[in-house]
């Protein structure tokens, strides 16, 4: 999910460089309920230490309303 979020962020920046304004968050569909719950919940979970950077990035982009899950 973090890789897809990074790609969506890059594409949004590219579109902004071309003058296309995007005001709504980009919808990201995922069938991983664990990834969705970690991305939506800003609380650091004890079981997600090994994916801390990816989880933080995805969570930050959800809170910044760049992507919507």
Backbone as JSON Lines, residues from 0, in Angstrom:
{"i":0,"aa":"X","n":[0.82,-1.18,0.0],"ca":[0.0,0.0,0.0],"c":[0.87,1.26,0.0]}
{"i":1,"aa":"X","n":[2.01,1.2,0.69],"ca":[2.89,2.37,0.73],"c":[3.47,2.66,-0.65]}
{"i":2,"aa":"X","n":[3.81,1.62,-1.4],"ca":[4.34,1.83,-2.75],"c":[3.29,2.45,-3.66]}
{"i":3,"aa":"X","n":[2.08,1.97,-3.57],"ca":[1.0,2.54,-4.38],"c":[0.72,3.98,-3.97]}
{"i":4,"aa":"X","n":[0.76,4.27,-2.69],"ca":[0.55,5.62,-2.2],"c":[1.64,6.56,-2.71]}
{"i":5,"aa":"X","n":[2.87,6.08,-2.74],"ca":[3.97,6.89,-3.27],"c":[3.77,7.16,-4.77]}
{"i":6,"aa":"X","n":[3.32,6.17,-5.51],"ca":[3.07,6.35,-6.94],"c":[1.93,7.35,-7.17]}
{"i":7,"aa":"X","n":[0.88,7.25,-6.37],"ca":[-0.24,8.19,-6.5],"c":[0.22,9.61,-6.18]}
{"i":8,"aa":"X","n":[1.03,9.76,-5.14],"ca":[1.55,11.08,-4.78],"c":[2.39,11.66,-5.91]}
{"i":9,"aa":"X","n":[3.25,10.83,-6.5],"ca":[4.09,11.29,-7.61],"c":[3.23,11.71,-8.81]}
{"i":10,"aa":"X","n":[2.21,10.92,-9.12],"ca":[1.34,11.26,-10.25],"c":[0.57,12.55,-9.99]}
{"i":11,"aa":"X","n":[0.17,12.77,-8.75],"ca":[-0.53,14.01,-8.42],"c":[0.4,15.21,-8.58]}
{"i":12,"aa":"X","n":[1.67,15.05,-8.18],"ca":[2.65,16.13,-8.38],"c":[2.88,16.39,-9.86]}
{"i":13,"aa":"X","n":[2.95,15.33,-10.65],"ca":[3.14,15.46,-12.09],"c":[1.97,16.19,-12.72]}
{"i":14,"aa":"X","n":[0.76,15.83,-12.34],"ca":[-0.42,16.52,-12.87],"c":[-0.44,17.98,-12.44]}
{"i":15,"aa":"X","n":[0.01,18.26,-11.23],"ca":[0.07,19.66,-10.77],"c":[1.08,20.45,-11.59]}
{"i":16,"aa":"X","n":[2.19,19.82,-11.98],"ca":[3.17,20.49,-12.84],"c":[2.59,20.8,-14.21]}
{"i":17,"aa":"X","n":[1.67,19.97,-14.69],"ca":[1.02,20.21,-15.97],"c":[-0.15,21.19,-15.86]}
{"i":18,"aa":"X","n":[-0.47,21.63,-14.64],"ca":[-1.54,22.59,-14.45],"c":[-2.89,21.99,-14.16]}
{"i":19,"aa":"X","n":[-2.94,20.68,-13.91],"ca":[-4.2,20.02,-13.59],"c":[-4.36,20.02,-12.07]}
{"i":20,"aa":"X","n":[-5.4,20.67,-11.58],"ca":[-5.6,20.71,-10.13],"c":[-6.53,19.57,-9.7]}
{"i":21,"aa":"X","n":[-6.13,18.91,-8.65],"ca":[-6.92,17.8,-8.09],"c":[-7.3,18.2,-6.67]}
{"i":22,"aa":"X","n":[-8.59,18.31,-6.42],"ca":[-9.04,18.77,-5.11],"c":[-9.53,17.64,-4.22]}
{"i":23,"aa":"X","n":[-9.84,16.5,-4.81],"ca":[-10.35,15.38,-4.01],"c":[-9.26,14.34,-3.81]}
{"i":24,"aa":"X","n":[-9.32,13.59,-2.72],"ca":[-8.34,12.52,-2.53],"c":[-8.52,11.41,-3.56]}
{"i":25,"aa":"X","n":[-7.42,10.77,-3.91],"ca":[-7.45,9.66,-4.85],"c":[-7.86,8.4,-4.11]}
{"i":26,"aa":"X","n":[-8.81,7.69,-4.65],"ca":[-9.31,6.48,-4.02],"c":[-8.34,5.32,-4.25]}
{"i":27,"aa":"X","n":[-7.93,4.68,-3.15],"ca":[-7.04,3.53,-3.21],"c":[-7.82,2.33,-2.69]}
{"i":28,"aa":"X","n":[-7.97,1.33,-3.53],"ca":[-8.69,0.13,-3.13],"c":[-7.71,-0.94,-2.69]}
{"i":29,"aa":"X","n":[-7.99,-1.58,-1.57],"ca":[-7.13,-2.63,-1.06],"c":[-8.0,-3.68,-0.39]}
{"i":30,"aa":"X","n":[-7.61,-4.94,-0.53],"ca":[-8.35,-5.99,0.12],"c":[-7.67,-6.45,1.41]}
{"i":31,"aa":"X","n":[-6.62,-5.75,1.81],"ca":[-5.91,-6.08,3.05],"c":[-6.49,-5.25,4.19]}
{"i":32,"aa":"X","n":[-7.32,-5.87,5.01],"ca":[-7.92,-5.13,6.12],"c":[-6.88,-4.71,7.14]}
{"i":33,"aa":"X","n":[-5.82,-5.47,7.27],"ca":[-4.75,-5.09,8.2],"c":[-4.05,-3.83,7.75]}
{"i":34,"aa":"X","n":[-3.74,-3.73,6.46],"ca":[-3.08,-2.53,5.93],"c":[-3.99,-1.31,6.04]}
{"i":35,"aa":"X","n":[-5.26,-1.5,5.8],"ca":[-6.21,-0.38,5.89],"c":[-6.32,0.1,7.33]}
{"i":36,"aa":"X","n":[-6.41,-0.8,8.29],"ca":[-6.56,-0.39,9.68],"c":[-5.31,0.3,10.2]}
{"i":37,"aa":"X","n":[-4.13,-0.15,9.77],"ca":[-2.9,0.51,10.19],"c":[-2.8,1.89,9.55]}
{"i":38,"aa":"X","n":[-3.2,2.03,8.29],"ca":[-3.11,3.32,7.6],"c":[-4.12,4.32,8.15]}
{"i":39,"aa":"X","n":[-5.27,3.86,8.6],"ca":[-6.29,4.78,9.12],"c":[-6.05,5.17,10.57]}
{"i":40,"aa":"X","n":[-5.39,4.34,11.34],"ca":[-5.21,4.58,12.77],"c":[-3.82,5.18,13.01]}
{"i":41,"aa":"X","n":[-3.75,6.42,13.49],"ca":[-2.46,7.06,13.69],"c":[-1.69,6.54,14.9]}
{"i":42,"aa":"X","n":[-2.28,5.68,15.7],"ca":[-1.62,5.15,16.88],"c":[-0.57,4.13,16.44]}
{"i":43,"aa":"X","n":[0.64,4.23,17.0],"ca":[1.69,3.29,16.64],"c":[1.4,1.96,17.31]}
{"i":44,"aa":"X","n":[1.29,0.92,16.51],"ca":[1.01,-0.4,17.02],"c":[2.3,-1.14,17.31]}
{"i":45,"aa":"X","n":[2.3,-1.95,18.31],"ca":[3.48,-2.71,18.7],"c":[3.84,-3.75,17.65]}
{"i":46,"aa":"X","n":[2.86,-4.26,16.93],"ca":[3.11,-5.31,15.96],"c":[3.57,-4.79,14.6]}
{"i":47,"aa":"X","n":[3.64,-3.48,14.43],"ca":[4.01,-2.92,13.14],"c":[5.4,-2.29,13.15]}
{"i":48,"aa":"X","n":[6.26,-2.69,14.05],"ca":[7.6,-2.12,14.12],"c":[8.38,-2.37,12.83]}
{"i":49,"aa":"X","n":[8.23,-3.54,12.26],"ca":[8.99,-3.9,11.08],"c":[8.54,-3.17,9.83]}
{"i":50,"aa":"X","n":[7.37,-2.57,9.85],"ca":[6.88,-1.82,8.71],"c":[6.6,-0.38,9.09]}
{"i":51,"aa":"X","n":[7.34,0.14,10.04],"ca":[7.08,1.46,10.59],"c":[7.12,2.58,9.6]}
{"i":52,"aa":"X","n":[8.12,2.62,8.72],"ca":[8.25,3.72,7.76],"c":[7.11,3.67,6.75]}
{"i":53,"aa":"X","n":[6.83,2.51,6.21],"ca":[5.75,2.37,5.24],"c":[4.4,2.71,5.86]}
{"i":54,"aa":"X","n":[4.16,2.23,7.07],"ca":[2.89,2.5,7.74],"c":[2.75,3.98,8.05]}
{"i":55,"aa":"X","n":[3.84,4.61,8.48],"ca":[3.78,6.04,8.78],"c":[3.5,6.85,7.53]}
{"i":56,"aa":"X","n":[4.14,6.5,6.42],"ca":[3.93,7.24,5.17],"c":[2.49,7.11,4.68]}
{"i":57,"aa":"X","n":[1.98,5.91,4.68],"ca":[0.6,5.7,4.23],"c":[-0.38,6.42,5.14]}
{"i":58,"aa":"X","n":[-0.14,6.36,6.44],"ca":[-1.02,7.03,7.4],"c":[-0.96,8.55,7.21]}
{"i":59,"aa":"X","n":[0.22,9.09,6.99],"ca":[0.36,10.53,6.79],"c":[-0.36,10.99,5.53]}
{"i":60,"aa":"X","n":[-0.32,10.2,4.48],"ca":[-1.0,10.57,3.24],"c":[-2.51,10.46,3.37]}
{"i":61,"aa":"X","n":[-2.99,9.53,4.18],"ca":[-4.43,9.42,4.42],"c":[-4.89,10.64,5.22]}
{"i":62,"aa":"X","n":[-4.12,11.02,6.24],"ca":[-4.5,12.17,7.06],"c":[-4.4,13.48,6.28]}
{"i":63,"aa":"X","n":[-3.47,13.56,5.32],"ca":[-3.34,14.76,4.49],"c":[-4.36,14.77,3.36]}
{"i":64,"aa":"X","n":[-5.18,13.76,3.27],"ca":[-6.23,13.6,2.27],"c":[-5.68,13.6,0.84]}
{"i":65,"aa":"X","n":[-4.51,12.97,0.69],"ca":[-3.97,12.73,-0.65],"c":[-4.62,11.48,-1.22]}
{"i":66,"aa":"X","n":[-4.78,10.46,-0.37],"ca":[-5.45,9.23,-0.77],"c":[-6.59,8.95,0.2]}
{"i":67,"aa":"X","n":[-7.57,8.23,-0.28],"ca":[-8.7,7.78,0.55],"c":[-8.78,6.28,0.39]}
{"i":68,"aa":"X","n":[-8.97,5.6,1.5],"ca":[-9.02,4.14,1.48],"c":[-10.45,3.64,1.4]}
